[in-house]
Amino acid sequence: MGISYKKLWHLLIDKNMTKSDLQRAAKLSWGTLARMNRGENIGTDTLLRICQVMECDFNGILEVTIENAEQKRENNLETAR
């Protein structure tokens, strides 16, 4: 399982905002943005601040990705072709 913030990155584009704009508005550290860029977990308090700035709920900024070992292997094989 993992987390994807692709929805947030698309929402930023839709709202004509940069990651720096988000960082300032939601009072995020650069380390938090780096973790998000890598698809890592961040705290719910941070997610709530982002949601407040972006005027949405969690569903609007992230999605949980479920990929088991077999799916990863198949995806790696397809990519190698």
N, C-alpha and C positions, 0 to 999 in steps of 0.2 A: 504494500500500500504506500501511496505517496500523496503529495499535495501538488496541485498545479495552480499557479496564479495567472494563467493565460487570460482568464476572464478579466482580471484586474488590468493587465497590460492593454487589452483591447478597450476596456472602459476608459483608461487614461487617454488613448487616442481619440475615442469618441468625444471626450470632454476637452480635447485640445490641451491636455496637461502633460508635463514631463514627469519622470520619476523624481526629479529634484523638487518639482512643485508639490508632489505628494509627500515627499520627505519633510518639507517645511510645514505643510498644512496639517499633517497628522503627527508632527513632532516625532519622526522616526529617526533612529540612528542609521548611519551608513552601514553598520554591521547587520542591522535588521533587513535593509534592502538587499544586501549581499546574500543573506540566507534565503530571502524570497526568490532571488534570481536563480539560486541553486535548487529551489523547490523544497526547502527545508521548513520545519515547523517554526512558528512564531507564537507568542502568547495570545490568548483570547482578548486581553485588554488592548493589545496592539491591533488586532483584527477589528475590534469594535471602533477604535479611533479611525481606522481606514474606512470602515463602513459609514461612519458619520460624515467624513469628508466627501465620500463618493455618493452619499445619499442612497445607500442600498443595504442589503443584508449579506450575510456570509455567502449565500448562493450566488450573489452578483460578482464576487471577487475571487472565489476559489472553487475548486472541485477536487474531490478525493478520487485518486486513480488507483484502481485495483488491478494489479498485474502479478500473476503468479509466475513461478519459475518456468513453467512450460511455455507460457505466452512470451516471456522474455527471450527464451531460446528461439522460438519461432520468429519473433521480430528481428533478432540478430541474424538469423539465417536469410530472411527476406532482404535485409539491408545489405548483406554480403553479396547478393546476386546481382 
